[in-house]
Amino acid sequence: MAIKTAPAAHQSAANSKSLTIGVLALQGDYEAHARAFKSAGANTVLVRKPLELSGLDGLVLPGGESTTMLKFLEKNNFFDALGKFASTMPCFATCAGCILLAREVLHPKQRSLGVLDATVERNAYGRQIDSTILTLPTELPGGPLEMVFIRSPRIARVGQGVQVLARRDGFPTLVRQGHLLAATFHPEMTSDSRVQQLFLDIVRAHQTR
């Protein structure tokens, strides 16, 4: 099912309030995400402590190294605070962030927040040298989407409540589950802002519930 955009008048009204998007800044390419969302019109805040989750309209879980992120999250009950936030508030996860959100992680098994009804396989597309850039079809308006894959995980399974918005070799690369959005690629590394705009739309819709 394709994503539908709101009428222009409604978009203008929705965009009138600037959103505050946090970016988990423990490890990984968080600065690139902050720049991308700032360019998309949001206020961005780097989040390094559980208390900094307060007051956010949404949160980005960036790529990086998921096991390293878990070590940082073990401090100050950050893991539990993040899980509570992600269970009710809009979150956008890319690459390692997608691993953190997933209900099940394989190759090897790993602790995760368990809020996204998906099974994710770590480093499924090979090593760093196997990284690639592909332009693939998507359900987003505007045609095919450029996707940067860097030691990317693979979404092996999704639940019935998860909408698949793009695929690579038959496997989902961009998925949505209600207030959650996850990608196995790095949209912050291209000039195409459609994924960021989709997340901002998700945040705005969540606020009107």
N, C-alpha and C positions, 0 to 999 in steps of 0.2 A: 504494500500500500504506500503510495507516494505521500511525501510530506506536503501539506498545503500551507500556503502563507496567508496571513490575515490581510483583509482589505487595507489599502493604503492609509485611509483615515484612522483605522484602528491601530496600525503600526505606528503612526505618528504619535498618537496618544500614549501608547505603551512605551515608546522610546523617550518620552519626556522626562521620566525619572531615571536618573543615573544609578546603575546597579553597582554594588560593591562585591567584587569577586575575589575571594582569597585564592592564593596559590601555595600549596604545600611546599615549603622551601627547605626540606631536610637534605635532599640530594637530587641530582638530575637536572634537567633543562628547564628549571622553573622560571628563570629570567626570560626565556623566549616566550613562555606562556603569558607572563605578565605583560610583555610588549604586545603580543597578539591581541589580548583582550583590551588593553588600553587603546590600541588602534581601532578596535571594534566598538569603542564608545563607553567602556565600563571603567569604573575605578578599580584599581588592583591593589591588593595587600598581600605581602609575603607572610606566610603563617609558619611559625617555628615552635609555638607553644600551644597547649590545649586551650588556654584562656583566649587566644587570638581567634578562635573559631566563633566567638560571640559577636553578633552584629553583622555577620556575613550574609549576603543574599544567595551565594553559591560558592562552591569550592572546586578547584582543579587539583587532581592528583596526577602529577607529571610522570614522564618516563624517567628512567634511570636504572637502578639496580634494586629489585624488590627486597632481596634479603638484607641489603644495607639499610633500606628504609625501615624495615621491621625492627632492626636493632635500635634505631633512633626512636621509634614509636613505643618501645618498651619503657621509656623513661616517663615519669610523671603521669602515668595512666593515660598517655596520649593515645594508645591503640584503642582503648575502650571509649574514650571521648570521641575519637574519629568515627568509630563504628556507630555510635549513637547519632552523631551528626548525619552521617551518610544514610541512615535508615529513614530519616524524615526530611532532609534538606537536599536541594539539587547539587549533584556532584558530576563532574566531567573527568573521566580518567583516560589516560593514554598510556599504551605500552605497559611499563611496570605498574602504573596506576591501575590499569585494567586487571592485572594479576591481583593486586591488593583488594579490589572490589569483589572479585569472583567468589562464588559459593564453594567451588572446588578448584584446587591447583594441582597439576600433575607435572612429572618429569623435572625434579622430584616433587613429592607432596610438600606443601608449605602452608603455614598459617595464613589466613586471610580474613577480611572483614565479613565475607559471606552475604553481602546484601544484593549482589547482582546474580540472578539465577542463570549461571553459566559455568561451564567447565573450561578452564584455560590451561594450555600446555606451554610451559616456559621455553623460550629460545627455540621454538619449533621450526623456524625458517633458517636455522644455521647460525654460524658465527658472525662476528663483525664484518668480515670480508664478504659475507653473503648478503649484506645490506643492499637494498635496491630502491629505486623510485619507479612507481607504476602509475598509469592513469587508467582508472577503472570506473565502470558504471556505478551509479548511485541513485538512491531514491530521492536525494535532495534536488530541489529545483536548480536548473542551470547546467545539467549534463554531467559528463564524466568528471571525476575528482582526482587530482594528483595526490598520491599517497607515498610518504617516505617511510620505508620499513627499515629499522635498525635493530638487529638481533631480536626480532619481534616475536611476541607470543602468538599463539593461535587459539582462537575460540573454537573448541571442538564440539561444544553442545550449548544450546540455549533452551530455556524453558518456554512454555507457551505464552507467557506474558512479556516476552522479549521480542521487540521488533527489529528485524535485520534491515539495515539501510544501505549496506554495501558488502561485497564479498570479494575474496581472492581465492581462486581455485576451488570455489564452492564453499569455502569457510567464511564465516562472518568477519568483517573487519571494522564495521561501525554498527553499534547496536544501541537501542534505547529501551529502557524499562521504566516507564513512568517518569520520575524525577531524576533518573540516572541516565547518563550518556557515556559510552565507552568506545574507544578506538584502539586497535592494535598498531596503528601507524602514528605519525607525528604531524598533525595538521598545523602546529605552530611553526613548522619549518618551511611553509609555503606562503605565497601571497594571497591564496584563496581563503577568505574568511567565512565561508558558508558554515563550517562546523562550529566555529565560535558563535556565529549569529544564531544557529539552531540552539545552542546551549543557553544563550541569553533569552531566547524565546521560551525555553523550558522554565527558566527562572521566573520570568514575568508571569507565565501561566500558573506557576506554583503559588505566586503571591496573591492571585485572584481566587484561589480555591476557598 
